[in-house]
Amino acid sequence: MKTPDEVYRPSSKAYHGLPEVEYPFHDRDILVIACGRICMHRKKINVSTVMAGQRLGIKKIGEGIWIVSFMSYDLGCIHLEQRTLQTIDDPFGTRLSPMS
């Protein structure tokens, strides 16, 4: 049996990161800071450290309620008074139809 070091080959394709993300249909975009938070209206809302350094699109959908998107995925809604991000069902997961 070979070890991983014996079979590993570096990729010939260079990784250049994600493309610059724009949100033309949102009210604005916002940067997730290193600790995984966004700041809106002087309130700090935890998103995720996984998203640190990424720009998210936000759009107002109600009084004090904003929808948060990453690229073409809606991640959840921010309730400013509660200072929370209420997640939507896993936007990256598989979609299963109920059995009839």
C-alpha positions in Angstrom: 0.0 0.0 0.0 1.3 3.4 -1.0 1.4 6.4 1.4 -0.3 9.6 0.4 3.1 11.3 -0.1 3.9 8.6 -2.8 0.7 9.3 -4.8 0.2 13.0 -4.3 0.7 15.4 -7.3 0.1 19.1 -7.0 -2.6 20.5 -9.2 -1.5 22.0 -12.5 -4.3 24.7 -12.1 -3.5 27.7 -10.0 -6.2 28.8 -7.5 -7.0 32.5 -7.6 -9.7 32.6 -5.0 -13.4 33.7 -5.5 -14.3 36.2 -8.1 -15.3 39.7 -6.9 -18.9 39.3 -5.8 -21.5 42.0 -6.6 -25.1 42.3 -5.4 -27.0 44.5 -7.9 -30.4 43.5 -6.6 -29.6 44.2 -2.9 -29.7 47.4 -1.0 -26.0 47.2 -0.2 -23.2 44.8 0.5 -21.4 44.4 3.8 -18.1 42.9 4.9 -17.9 40.1 7.4 -15.1 41.0 9.8 -12.4 38.6 11.1 -14.5 37.5 14.2 -17.4 36.5 11.9 -19.7 39.5 12.6 -21.3 42.2 10.5 -22.2 45.6 11.9 -25.5 47.2 11.0 -27.0 50.3 12.5 -24.5 50.2 15.4 -25.5 46.6 16.2 -23.1 43.6 15.9 -24.6 40.5 14.4 -22.8 37.1 14.4 -22.8 35.4 11.1 -19.9 32.9 11.0 -16.1 33.0 11.2 -16.2 30.8 8.0 -17.5 33.9 6.1 -14.8 36.2 7.5 -13.5 38.5 4.8 -16.4 37.9 2.5 -18.9 40.4 1.2 -22.6 39.6 1.8 -25.5 41.3 0.1 -28.3 42.6 2.3 -31.8 43.7 1.4 -34.5 45.2 3.6 -37.7 43.1 3.5 -39.5 44.5 6.5 -39.2 46.9 9.4 -35.9 45.9 11.0 -35.7 42.7 8.9 -33.0 42.1 6.3 -32.3 39.1 4.0 -28.6 38.1 3.8 -27.2 36.6 0.7 -23.8 35.1 -0.3 -23.3 34.9 -4.1 -26.7 33.6 -5.3 -27.6 31.9 -2.0 -29.9 33.4 0.6 -28.4 32.5 4.0 -31.1 33.9 6.3 -32.8 36.9 7.8 -31.4 39.4 10.2 -33.7 40.8 12.9 -32.0 44.0 14.1 -33.8 44.1 17.5 -32.9 40.5 18.3 -29.4 40.9 16.8 -29.6 37.5 15.3 -29.3 35.8 11.9 -32.1 33.3 11.5 -30.9 30.8 9.0 -32.9 29.5 6.1 -32.8 25.7 5.3 -29.4 24.7 4.1 -29.0 26.5 0.8 -26.2 24.3 -0.3 -27.8 20.9 0.6 -29.7 18.5 -1.7 -33.3 19.0 -2.3 -35.4 15.9 -1.6 -38.9 15.6 -2.8 -41.4 14.1 -0.2 -42.5 10.6 -1.1 -46.1 10.3 -2.3 
